[in-house]
């Protein structure tokens, strides 16, 4: 009976251990000078994006009608109230359009950021000379959930982040994170969601459409088998202890 208890303990420990091949990234890269190329990247504007669009030109006065007015922003700090100037934003509606000064309703969703800039500059050339458009997505953020050290929602200021950078911001995967089946959930322009499965143990993931994340992407790291089994054993530990205690008591009684 004691042998059975020992074997049961060894079985639990063996199944709760993660092997080396389960935790190493890009295992197929050999040598320090291995070269891999990442997939192409360009931010695509989507419905519900918040945009700041600033128009400038050789003549600042001619560009003024095409800019939203700057509004004051108030913040309270105890008994004091501070005021700061804040740019107004454009909300891309469900139809993928924005209401732009002078130009009226402009369809912008579905365009890559550079395409949107070129499109607006072409429209503005009918009114001003040498227009320059500066466009930014101010609510660009991604979420990382699951088996990472610091799950949460992260704002990305430069509108470009890779999957590895996002996982780094979340404190990297825990030892229990499943590295060969990362789930990336992405919203498309037609209110549907696209799911990508990424294997970080292979360098092929760098060519995945999910290598560079887009705004509002959700990254989910699943627990590996060791964590699932460990959780099961932890929940059942009191039961195992009770059974083992009864068996050992029986052995003691029978041997006396």
C-alpha positions in Angstrom: 0.0 0.0 0.0 2.9 2.4 0.8 4.3 1.6 -2.7 1.0 2.5 -4.3 1.0 5.8 -2.5 4.6 6.5 -3.6 3.8 5.6 -7.2 0.7 7.9 -7.1 2.9 10.8 -5.9 5.5 10.2 -8.6 2.8 10.1 -11.2 1.4 13.4 -10.1 4.8 15.1 -10.1 5.7 13.7 -13.5 2.5 14.9 -15.2 2.8 18.4 -13.7 6.3 19.1 -15.1 6.7 21.0 -18.3 9.3 19.8 -20.8 12.0 22.0 -22.3 10.4 21.9 -25.8 7.2 23.3 -24.3 8.7 26.6 -23.1 11.4 27.6 -25.7 10.6 30.2 -28.4 11.6 29.8 -32.1 13.3 26.5 -31.6 14.1 26.0 -35.3 16.5 29.0 -35.5 20.0 27.6 -35.7 23.1 29.8 -35.2 23.4 33.4 -34.1 23.2 34.8 -37.7 20.0 33.2 -38.8 17.9 35.7 -40.8 14.1 35.8 -40.9 11.8 38.4 -42.5 8.6 39.7 -40.9 5.3 40.0 -42.6 4.3 43.4 -44.1 2.5 45.8 -41.8 0.2 48.7 -42.2 -2.4 50.0 -39.8 -6.0 49.8 -41.2 -8.6 52.3 -40.0 -11.7 50.6 -38.6 -15.2 51.7 -37.3 -15.0 53.1 -33.7 -11.5 54.4 -34.2 -10.8 57.8 -32.7 -8.7 59.9 -35.0 -6.8 63.2 -34.8 -6.4 64.8 -38.2 -4.3 68.0 -38.5 -4.1 69.8 -41.8 -1.3 72.2 -42.6 -0.1 74.0 -45.7 2.2 76.7 -47.0 -0.4 79.2 -46.0 -1.6 78.4 -42.4 -4.7 80.6 -42.8 -5.9 78.6 -45.8 -5.6 75.3 -43.8 -7.5 76.7 -40.8 -11.0 75.9 -42.0 -10.1 72.2 -42.3 -9.1 71.7 -38.7 -11.4 71.1 -35.7 -11.1 73.9 -33.1 -9.0 73.2 -30.0 -11.1 72.9 -26.9 -10.1 73.4 -23.3 -9.8 70.4 -21.0 -10.4 70.8 -17.3 -8.9 68.6 -14.6 -9.4 68.9 -10.8 -6.5 68.5 -8.3 -8.0 69.0 -4.9 -9.1 72.6 -4.6 -7.3 73.6 -7.8 -8.6 73.3 -11.4 -6.1 73.2 -14.2 -6.9 73.9 -17.9 -5.2 72.4 -20.9 -5.8 72.6 -24.6 -6.9 69.4 -26.3 -7.4 68.4 -29.9 -10.9 67.2 -30.9 -11.1 63.8 -32.4 -13.1 62.2 -35.2 -15.1 59.1 -34.5 -15.3 56.6 -37.3 -18.9 55.6 -37.3 -20.4 52.1 -38.1 -20.7 53.1 -41.7 -17.0 53.8 -41.8 -17.3 57.6 -42.4 -16.3 60.8 -40.6 -17.7 64.3 -40.9 -14.8 66.4 -42.1 -14.9 70.2 -42.2 -15.7 71.6 -45.7 -15.3 68.2 -47.3 -18.4 66.8 -45.6 -18.9 63.0 -45.2 -15.7 61.1 -46.0 -15.4 57.3 -46.1 -12.2 56.4 -44.4 -12.7 52.9 -42.7 -11.0 50.1 -44.6 -8.2 52.3 -45.8 -4.6 51.8 -44.6 -3.3 54.8 -42.7 -1.0 55.9 -45.6 -3.9 55.5 -48.0 -6.2 57.6 -45.9 -3.6 60.4 -45.7 -3.1 60.4 -49.5 -6.8 60.4 -50.1 -7.4 63.4 -47.8 -4.5 65.3 -49.3 -5.9 64.7 -52.8 -9.3 66.0 -51.7 -7.8 69.1 -50.0 -5.7 70.0 -53.1 -8.9 71.4 -54.6 -9.0 74.1 -51.9 -5.5 74.7 -50.6 -2.0 74.5 -52.0 0.4 71.8 -50.9 -1.7 70.3 -48.1 -0.1 68.1 -45.5 -2.2 65.7 -43.4 -1.1 64.3 -40.1 -3.4 61.5 -39.0 -3.2 59.4 -35.8 -5.3 56.8 -34.1 -5.6 57.9 -30.5 -7.4 54.9 -29.1 -5.0 52.3 -30.5 -4.8 49.6 -27.8 -4.5 45.8 -27.4 -5.5 43.3 -24.7 -3.4 40.4 -23.4 -5.1 37.7 -21.3 -4.4 34.3 -19.9 -1.1 32.8 -18.7 1.0 36.0 -18.7 2.5 37.8 -15.7 0.6 41.1 -16.1 -2.6 40.7 -18.1 -4.4 43.8 -19.1 -5.2 46.4 -21.8 -2.3 48.4 -23.2 -2.3 51.7 -25.1 0.1 51.8 -28.1 1.3 55.3 -28.9 3.2 54.6 -32.1 0.5 52.5 -33.7 2.8 49.6 -34.3 3.4 46.6 -32.1 4.4 43.0 -32.7 3.0 40.0 -30.9 6.3 39.5 -29.0 6.3 43.1 -27.9 2.8 42.8 -26.6 3.7 39.7 -24.7 6.7 41.5 -23.3 4.5 44.4 -22.1 2.4 41.8 -20.3 5.4 40.5 -18.5 6.0 37.5 -20.8 4.3 34.1 -20.6 4.4 32.3 -17.4 6.0 28.8 -17.3 2.4 27.5 -17.7 1.6 29.4 -20.9 1.0 27.3 -24.0 3.6 28.7 -26.5 2.6 26.7 -29.5 -1.1 27.8 -29.7 -1.4 31.6 -29.0 -4.9 32.9 -29.9 -5.2 36.3 -31.5 -8.8 37.6 -32.0 -9.2 40.4 -34.5 -12.2 42.4 -35.5 -12.7 43.0 -39.2 -14.5 45.9 -40.8 -17.8 44.0 -41.3 -18.4 43.3 -37.6 -17.0 39.8 -37.9 -14.0 38.4 -36.0 -11.0 36.6 -37.3 -9.1 34.1 -35.2 -5.4 33.4 -35.7 -3.4 30.6 -34.0 0.3 31.4 -33.6 3.1 28.9 -32.7 5.9 30.8 -30.9 8.1 27.7 -30.9 8.5 28.0 -34.7 10.0 31.0 -36.6 7.2 30.7 -39.1 5.0 32.8 -36.8 6.9 35.9 -38.0 5.1 35.5 -41.4 1.7 35.3 -39.8 -0.9 38.1 -40.3 -1.0 38.2 -36.5 2.7 38.9 -36.1 1.9 42.7 -36.1 -1.1 43.4 -34.0 -3.9 45.8 -35.0 -5.9 48.1 -32.8 -8.4 46.3 -30.5 -6.7 42.9 -31.0 -7.1 40.4 -28.1 -4.2 38.0 -27.4 -5.1 35.0 -25.3 -2.5 32.6 -23.9 -3.9 29.2 -23.0 -2.6 27.2 -20.1 -0.5 24.2 -21.0 -1.3 20.6 -20.0 1.0 20.8 -16.9 -1.1 23.8 -15.5 -4.4 22.1 -16.3 -3.4 18.9 -14.7 -1.8 20.8 -11.7 -5.1 22.7 -11.2 -7.0 19.4 -11.3 -4.7 17.9 -8.7 -4.8 21.0 -6.5 -8.6 20.9 -6.4 -8.6 17.2 -5.6 -5.6 17.3 -3.1 -7.9 17.2 0.0 -9.6 14.1 -1.4 -6.3 12.4 -2.2 -4.9 13.2 1.3 -8.1 11.8 2.9 -7.9 8.6 0.9 -4.2 8.2 1.6 -4.8 8.7 5.4 -7.5 6.0 5.4 -5.3 3.6 3.5 -2.3 4.1 5.7 -4.5 3.7 8.8 -5.8 0.4 7.5 -2.3 -0.8 6.7 -1.2 0.1 10.3 -4.2 -1.7 11.8 -3.7 -4.8 9.7 0.0 -5.1 10.4 -0.4 -4.8 14.2 
